[in-house]
Amino acid sequence: MNISTLFNMGHYNIYVWPAYGITLFIFGILLATALREKWQTKKRIIQFLQRHKK
């Protein structure tokens, strides 16, 4: 098995590579969204604790 056979994927490469690309793109969006939500939640917790200090 050589590298061109791997990338050609048995002539299904026109379907496989875009599917990989779309999947990676969606995973990237999900990761960015999760990290943004984490940052915003952490920020809200810090603000809450600062307001309710004794």
Buried (B, 14 or more C-beta within 10 A) or exposed (E): EEEEEEEEEEEEEEEEEEEEEEEEEEEEEEEEEEEEEEEEEEEEEEEEEEEEEE
